[in-house]
Amino acid sequence: MKNILGFVCLLTLSTMVIGCKTNENATDYLNKVLSNLEKIESAVYNEYCELWTPGDTVARFAYCRLIKEYDNPLDTTIGARYVVLDCEDSTKLEFAYDGRIRALVDHDAKSISVDNFTAIARPFRLVSPPFFNYAKNIIRYALSTEDSITVDLMDSGDYYYFRLTINEERQVEFFGKAHYMPENLYDFGETTSIYELWISKTNNLPYKVRKEMSHNIASTTCSNIELNKLSINDFSIYDYFPDNYETSKYGETNGERKESDLVGKKAPDWILNDKNKQSISLSSLSGKVLLIQLTGIGCGPCQASIPLLKTIKETFDSEKFELMAIETWARKPHSLQNYSNRNELNYNMLSGTDEVIKDYKTGGAVPVFFILDKQQIIQKVINGYNKETTENELMEAINKLL
């Protein structure tokens, strides 16, 4: 969808910055910010991240990271290299990308999975860009696109507030340049994409970005910023690998998952709270066939599986069968309440723990379905959700046990 709306907005919004010290129109000012971003060769900063599910009143996730970011024109994917380190321990690697590979770290298993992007064919690399690279591409897109957009730029005292609304038929994400996300069964709600930037008047550089989509909202704020003090020539992704960690190739099993070694064993017990902070134990559900889904708020396949789970809950006799979802990502009562109400769940959702993830050996991956018999022996484990096959697998396994 093409439209001159974005260009018109940029021109007419010049009146919104008249009276500021810059006395510039919106287009000129955004070009100045873009020019400043293009001069950044390296950056070190603390990053405070928050994630919401639409409808949440407070963030379901909040965490801090230390980022070392390098401009990398040789990388045609996002145009950057970067490492993510622990805020409190700058030697502790969390993630890294150097333009050729990405490193996925599992500290519990003391292992690093190295992905060279050949194991799974995708239209583009799913690598979230570092902050300044991200902001640069958002502004560059706003200044050059012919898409249907609206732009706001407002003087807010110590900073300028920039808002980009993309009114396209597909949601737009920035993995380097703008990508129109393919339509699939994980799309929910409106396709409008909203990006907001907070730009400091001190250096005319962004220090906060917020993204709002139909399925999630994310905000990142930078602090303790140091610019152009590192050289990309000194950067090697392997320098950050701990010596005692095992390194393996991502996807070396070609995407095939081995059958869980929990099959045939009694399910690990748990006592977890529901959205109303009421405790429920696995042992209290004995005598029933049980379907447990380890899920994650914000996971597309998990949300896509909800209609199936609601149907399963309605299909089977509650005296003989029970269904429980265990939330392993957000875990907060308000997130469970919002998610349950928004999706009109007819089954219980519990707040998971690290111990549950460890006991059920999922590594945090979701969704994973566990089917237990009346003695709470795990009879089947299904990893992931496939609209074409998962329903038959679950229904067959449950019917077999009833």
N, C-alpha and C positions, 0 to 999 in steps of 0.2 A: 504494500500500500504506500503510494507516494503522495506527498502533500507539501505545500510551501509554508504550512502553518508554523513550523519550527523557526524558519528564517524570518518570517514576519514578527514572531514573538521576540526574537533577539533584537530586532531593530526597534520595535516599539517600547521595549523595556528600558531603553536608555533613560527615560524620564525617572525611572525608579532609583537611579544612582546619581542623578543631578543633585548637587548640594553636598556631595561627599568630597573629601579632600582630593580625590583623583579627578573629578570632573570628566569622567570618561563614560561612554555609553557601554552597554552590557557586552556587545560583541568585542569591543576593544579591550575591555577589562579581562574577559575570559581568554582572549588571545595572549594577554600578558601573563596570566596564570599558567596557561599551557606552555608558554616559552620558559617560564621559571621551572616547571616540572621537567621539561626536556633538558635542562642544564644539570639535573641531578644524575650523577654517575654512580653514587653509592649513598646509602642511608642506613643508620643504625637507630633503632627506636624501640620503646616499649609500646605494646599494642594491647588495648583493653577491648575485648570483644563481648558483645551481648547478642543473644538469639531469642526471638519470640516466635510463637505460633500465632497467626492472626486471631485476635480476640483476647490474648493474654494481657493482663494488666501489669505484670512484671516479667522480666526476662526469665526464660526457662534455663538458660545457660549464661554464665558469665565467667570469663577467665582472662588471664594475662599471659602475654608471650613476649619474648625478646626476638626482634627480627633484624637480620642483616640482609639488606637488599642491594642488588647490583643491576645497573642497566646493562643489557646484553643484546645489542642490535643483531648479533649473529643468530639469535634464537628467533625463528619466524613464528613461533607459537605465541608466547606472551611477551617476548622481548626482555626477559629478566632472569636473573639467577637469585636464589635466596635460600636462607636457612632459618628455621624456626627453632628457638631455644627456650629452655625453661627460664621464666622470669627470675627465679631465685637462685638458679644454678646455670650460669651462662655456658657451662661446658656440656650440659645435658641436651642432646639433640632430640627434637620432636619430629621434624620433617625437613627435607631438603630437596631442591630442584636445581639442576645446573644447565638446563637446555637440552640435555640428552637423556637423562634419567631422573627419576624421583626416588627418594629413599623413605620407606614407611617403617617406623620404629615401633617395636613392641617391647617395652621395658620389662614386663612381667616374664616374658619368654626369653629375654636377652637376645633378641634377634632383629635383623634388619632385612626387609624385603626390598630388593632393587628392581624397579620397573623401567624397562626401556621402551615401553609403549608398543610392543609387538605381540603381546599375549592376547589382547582383546582389541578387535578392530572397532574404532570409534571415529566419527567425523571430525573430532578435534580432541586435544588432550584435556582431560578434566583436571587441570591444575589451577587452583585459585590464585590469582595474581597477588603479589605483595602490594602494600598500600599505595605507594606513590605511582607505581605502574598502573594500578587500577584507576586511580583518580585521573591520571593523564589520558587514559583511553576513554573514560566517560566524557571528559570535556572535549576531547578531539572529535568524538562522535557527535556531540551536541552541536559543534560548530560546522560540521561538514555533511551530516546525513541529509538525505531527502525523505526520510521516514516521516510519518505523522507524529510530531512531538510538540510539547509545550514546554517552555522554559521560564522560570522565575529567578530573578536575581535581586536580592533585597539587602539594603544596608541595615545591619542589626547592631550597630554600635562598634564593638571591637572587632567584628568580623562581618563578612558577607555570607549570606545564606543563598545557596544555589539549589534549585530543584528542577530535575529533568523528569518529565512524564512521557513515556513512550506508548503511543496508542496504536500498537500494531496487532495483527491477528495471532502472533506468537510472542511469548515472553522473550525478552532480550537479556542475555547474560554476557558479561565481558570476560572472556578468556583471551587476554590480549585485546584483539579487536572484538567488535560486537558480533555475537552469534545468535541467530534466531533458533530458539530451542525447538526441536522436533516435537510434533504433536504425538502424544502417547497416552496410555491409560493412567499415567501418574499426574496428568494435568488437572488442576482443580480450580474452579472459579474463573475470575476475570484474567484476561491475558495482558492487561496493562502492567507495565514495569515502571517503578519509580526509583530514582536515584537522587540522593541529597548530599550536598557537600557543605561543610563549614570551612570558610577560607579566612585565614588570619590576615588582618590588615598590616601586621608588622612585617611579614615577608611575602605576602600575596601567594601563599601556598596553603593547600587544604590540610587540615589536621583531624578531620572527622568525616566519615562517609557512612551513609545509611541506605540500605537497599530494602525495598518492599515489594514482595511478590504475593501471588494468591496463596502460596503454601507456606511461606516463611518470611520473617523480617530479621535483618541482621544489621548490627551497628559496630563500627570500629573507630576507636579514638586513639590517636598517637600522642606520645609524650616523650620527653628526654631525647629529642631528635638531634642527631649529629649528621651533617651532610658532607659528602665528598671527602671523607677522611680515610676511606679504604680504597684499595686498588683491586679491580677484578682479576688482575694478573696474579694476585696472591691467593685467589680463591680456589679451593679444591674441595669438592663435596666429601671426599674420603677422609679429609683431615678431621672431620667431625664424628666419624664412626668410632664408637668405643672399641678398644682392643679385644675385650672378652665377649663381644657379641657375635653370634653366628650370622653369616650373610647368605641369603638365598635369592634365587631369581623369582620375581613375581610371576605367578601364573604358570610355574613349571609343571603343574599337574594338568595344564590345558583347561583350567576352569572346573575340572571334575572334583567333586568332594567325596572323600571317603566316608563310608558309613560310620556314624558316631559309635564310639566304643561304649556309650551308655546304654545302647540297645540291649535288652535282656537283664538290665540291672534295676534295682529299686531306685526310684527317683529321689534325688537329694531333697531333704525336707527344708521347708522355709516357713517363716512367719512374716507376713508383709502387710502393709497398710493400704487400704483402698482410698478413693478420692475423699472420703469423709473421715479419714484417719482411723478407721476401724480395722482392727487386726484380723487377718484370716490366715490360717495355717494350712499347709498341704495335707497334714494328717487328718484335719477335720473333714476332708473331702473323700476319705476312704470309703470304699464300697460302691463308688461310681466310676464309670469310664470317664476319663478326663482328657480334655484337649487344652494344652498350655501353649500360648504363643508368646515368645519373647519378642518384644516390639520396640519401636522407637518413634517418639513424636517428632515429625519432620521427615520421616522416611517415606518416600513415595510408594514403594511396593507394599509397605505396611498399611498405609491408608487405602491403597487399592484393594487390599484383602478384606476390608471392613464389611462390605455387602455380603461376601461369602460367609464370614463369621457370624453375622447377624442371622443369616438363613440357617446355618448349622444350629445355632442356639434355639431357633424356633422349631426346627425339625425334630429334635430328639427330646424324649421324656426327661424332665428335670429331676425325676426321682432316680433315674439311672445314668444320667449324663450331666457333666458340668464343663463349662468353658471359662477359662481365665486368661486374660492378657496381662503380661508383666512388662511394664514400661522400664526400659533399661537406659534410656538416654536422658530425659528431662527429670523424671522421678519426683518432681515437686507437686504437692497436693493441688495447687491452683492450676497447674498445667494439666493434670489428670482431669480435673473438673471441667475445664474449658474444652479439652479434647473430647471427653465423653459426651458433654452436652451438645457440642457443635456437630458431632457425628451421630447423635442420638443412639448411643450404644445400648444394646439390651443385655450386655454381659458385663461382668465386673472387670475393672482394670486396677491393677495393683502397682505400687511403687517398688521397683526392683532395687537391688543392692549389688555392689561389686562381688559379694560372696556368691550371689545367684549366678552371675555371669561366669565366675570361675567354676562353680560346681557343675553348671550345665555346659561348660566348655564351648561357649559361643565366641569368645574373644571380643564381644561387643557387637558382632554381626547380627543384623536383623533383616527380615523376620525369620525366626526359626520356630517350627511347630513340633511339639512333643505330644505323642499319643500314649496315654497310660492306661493299663487295664485296672480292674477293680482292686487289685492288690498293690497298685501304684508301681508296677513294673513297666518300664519304658519299652513299648513294643515297636515304635517307629519314630524316626526323626526326619523331618523334611526341612531342608535349607532353602530359603528364598520363596518367592511367590511367583507363580506362572498362571495367568488367567486360564490358559488352555488345559493345564494338567493338575494343578493343586487341588481343585475341588474334588475331582475323582479320587485322588490319592487319599485325601482326608476322609471323605464319605465312606470309601471302601474300608479303610482301617478302623473307623469307628463302628460301622455296621458289623464288622467281623468280631468285635469284642462284646457287643451287646447281646 
